Amino acid sequence: MRRLVTASVVLSLLIAAGCVRTSAPPEGSRPIGTRTALAGIGSRALTDRVAATYFIRSIDPSGDMVIDLVVFLKGVPGWTRDQGDWKFHTAAPVASSRYSIAGTPFRVDLDLAKDESKVLDRTIPTSTANIVVVDGFGGQHWQVSYTEHQDLRAPFDSDPLVEFLNRSPALQQALELGPRKAG
């Protein structure tokens, strides 16, 4: 995948362009259907077997990055080096991260009005699962193999994917990864 973007790059550009909301309402106080766009969407490889796409809501007043959804893409060794194409959009009602990997399309949608994601053939409320692992990349059969819910806030100057991974031994096991170091 040649078009890999980190959260730091995406958010720095959005902040410079004045596109990022600098405060988020307290959890539970945001009425459903009021968001019109996300701050951004990121995508990058973590290893030669694992990549991720994530939907960035905002930077909160304390400087933490607030993420609505992370989808880890797990597959055979080397699949993350395959030539791919990535497109995304952040506008309501449905933000999306779309790939073509080795000629095969893959799409993740986040419905901003309903606060739910669509991954493969599953609709998943983000209130119950905001981390999803899809297994099988580089092969013919992809499937959701693991889900969990975390507080998806991370310091702006950190690597949020590493932060979330290090918080959860079960996620590390699902991805067949140990604790990670940023960088």
N, C-alpha and C positions, 0 to 999 in steps of 0.2 A: 504494500500500500504506500504509494508515494505521497499522498496528501494527508499527512498526519499532523495534527495540530494539538498543541498542549494548551491547557487552561490558561497558563500565564500569558501566552502569546495572544490567545483569543480575547481574554479579559483586558489586557493592556491596550489592545486596539480599540475595544469597545469603550473603555474608559476615556481614551484620548478623543474618540469621536463623540463622546457625551451620550452614549447609548445605554449605559448601565444605570439602573436604579441603584442608588447608594444606600437605601434602607429597605428592609423587608418588614412587613407587618408581623407582629408576634404570631407564633404558631396557633392555629385554630381561629384567628381573628379575620382571616381573609375569606370573604364570601366566595363561594364557588362561582366560576365564570367571570371573575373580574380581571384576570390576567389577560393581557393582549399579546404578550410576547415574552420570550425568555431573554436573558442577557447573552446567551450563546450556547453553542454545542461544541464539544470537543471529541476528538478521536485520536487514539494512538496505540501503538504496540507496547506491551510491557516486556514480552519475551518473544522468542520465535514461535511460541505456541499460543500466546494469550495477547489479545488486544482488548480495547474497551471503547465504548462511546458513552458520553454522558451529557446530560441536559443541565445547564447552569442557570439557576433562577436569578441570583443577584449576589451582591456583596452586602453583607449586613453591616449595621453601624459599628460593630466591634472589629470589622475588617475580615471577618470570616467569609469564605466562599460558600454559598448555599446551593446545593445541587438537588434536583428533584429525582433524578433517575440515573443509575449506572447499569449498563449492560456489558458484561464481560463476554468476549467471544473466544472460545477455547477450541483448539483443533490440533491437527497433526503437526509435528515439528516442521518448521519452515513456512507454514501457510501465511504467516504475517509478512513474509518477504515477497509474496506474489503481487504482480501488478494488479492494482485495483483502482476503482473510481469511487469517490465519496462526495455526496452532495447532502446538504441539509437546509432546513428552513426553520425559523423560530417563531413565526407568527401564529396567532390563534386562528381557528380553534385547535388545530392539531399541528404540533411541531414534529419534525421528522428528521431522522438520520438514515440516509439511503446509501447502500453500497452495491457495487457490482464487483464480485471477487471471483477471479478466474471465470468470468462470463456468467456467474450465477448471481441473481439479485437477492439482497437481504435488506429488510427495512425494519426500523423501530419507530413507532409513533408514540407521542405523549399528548394525550388529550388534555389541554390546559383547563377546559371547562369542567370536565368530569374527574380530573386528577386520577387518571388511569392510563396505563401503557398498553400497547398492543405489540407483542413480540411473537413472531411466527403466527400460530393460530390461537394464541392465548391473550385474553384481556385480563390485566392484572391491576387491581387498585393499588396506587402508590402508598396508601395508608397501611397496607399489609405487606407489601414487598416493593422496595425501591432499589434493590440490587437483584439483578437477574443474571444467571450464567447460561449461555447457550453453547452447547457442546456439539462438535462434529465438523468444524470448519476444515476445509481441505478434503472433505469426503462428501458423500452424497446425501447423508441423513443428518439434519440438524435438529436438535431438540433442546427444550428448556430443561436443564438438569438440576438446577438449584435456585432457590430464591431466599431472600432474607430482608429484614427491615432494620435500618440503622438511622441515626441522626446524621444526615449527610451534610455536615458543616465541617470545614477544614480551614486552617489559617491560609490566607491568600498567598503567602510566600511559600507554601508547602506544595507537595505533590498530593492532590486529594485522593488519587487512586491508591497510592501507597498508604496514606492515612487510613482509608477504609479497609484495605486488605489487612493491615496490621492489627486492627481492632477485632478481627474475627478469625479465630482458628478454623471454624467450620468453613468459611469462605476460602481460606488458604487450602484446606483439604479439597474442596470442590474444584479448585483451579490447579491442584497438584503443585502448589507453590508454598514456600516457607515465608517467614517474615521478610519484608523487603526494606531496603534502604533507599531513601530519596536520591534521585540523580541519575 
